[in-house]
Amino acid sequence: MAMAASEIEALIKSALPDAQVTMQDLAGDNDHWGAKVVSSAFKGLSRVKQHQIVYAALRGRMGGELHALALQTAAPE
């Protein structure tokens, strides 16, 4: 079963309360998502570490309920 954008966003915001999350359904199937996540928690961290934080927030759903997530992360400017 696919994950809704609101569920993905809620999981990310539970781990990163200040996050600004923008979701995009890349294939129109609620199974291939793009997410842009901006959080002050990312300041000074490598892109890899930023992505690891987001994947940890998804609590193991990547590859199962959530098939694909194209991720962009950034600290606020």
Buried (B, 14 or more C-beta within 10 A) or exposed (E): EEBEBEBBBEBBBEBBEEBEBEBEBEEEEBBBBBBBBBBEBBEEBEEEEBBEBBBEBBEEBBEEBBBEBEBBBBEEE
